[in-house]
């Protein structure tokens, strides 16, 4: 990681999960909450596949 990436990582790990999620959605917009991200969440075991 670069120094800037380390600085960002250090800040992110100190935040709550909700604040990190809000930060990413605010930066990326709601397009991050698309079908591909949903599939990734299933693949990562974060949510169950309803199919």
C-alpha positions, 0 to 999 in steps of 0.5 A: 500500500502507498502511504496515502492508502495506509492513511485511508485504511487506518482511518477506515478501520477506526470507523463503525461499519455503518459509517464506512458504508455511508462513506462509500455510498456517498462517494460512489452513489447508489450505483454501488448497490447494484446486482453485481454488488449483491452477487458479490455479497452472496459470494462473500457469505454476507447475505444468503442467496434467496434462489 
